[in-house]
């Protein structure tokens, strides 16, 4: 069975939409891949979500931090939280 690989821009949009609606949200790669986009399944999709998260960090749209347990989390950049919910 051939499964369609989701478009990177759709994954990025889903992540940014989730963070726009939930500006205090933060999660691990695994949590984002499973909880924020449950329709994506399998290791290939997890790798794709990881690549998209890396792109969003590079673009300065989100930040990657470590919590007290040294888990890597992704969230809205602190400087963007004030504007995350604002729309023109």
DAMOWO-V293986 format. One record per residue. PHI is phi in whole degrees, 0 to 359 (999 if undefined). PSI is psi in whole degrees, 0 to 359 (NA if undefined). BURIAL is + if it has 24 or more other C-alpha atoms within 12 Angstrom, else -. Layout:
# DAMOWO-V293986
PHI/PSI/BURIAL + PHI/PSI/BURIAL
This chain:
# DAMOWO-V293986
999/127/- + 265/121/- + 256/144/- + 282/133/- + 280/126/- + 295/151/- + 289/134/- + 303/321/- + 293/328/- + 291/321/- + 294/315/+ + 300/316/+ + 297/319/- + 297/318/+ + 295/312/+ + 293/324/+ + 296/317/- + 299/315/+ + 290/329/+ + 293/321/+ + 280/337/- + 226/71/- + 298/343/+ + 265/1/- + 291/144/+ + 206/146/+ + 200/166/+ + 281/168/+ + 306/312/+ + 299/317/+ + 296/320/- + 293/312/+ + 297/321/+ + 270/320/- + 269/322/- + 272/335/+ + 223/65/+ + 297/342/- + 289/342/- + 271/128/+ + 230/150/- + 97/163/- + 294/326/- + 300/317/- + 290/325/+ + 298/318/+ + 296/319/- + 295/317/+ + 298/319/+ + 300/317/+ + 297/318/- + 295/317/+ + 300/318/+ + 299/317/- + 299/317/- + 294/325/+ + 294/314/- + 300/322/- + 283/353/- + 79/15/- + 275/331/+ + 225/170/+ + 234/155/+ + 248/124/+ + 229/169/- + 244/135/- + 276/184/- + 298/335/- + 270/9/- + 67/24/- + 276/141/- + 277/127/- + 239/153/+ + 241/141/+ + 201/172/+ + 297/138/+ + 301/138/+ + 308/321/- + 291/338/- + 266/348/- + 303/323/- + 293/336/- + 252/357/- + 301/321/+ + 269/355/- + 275/134/- + 230/143/- + 272/NA/-
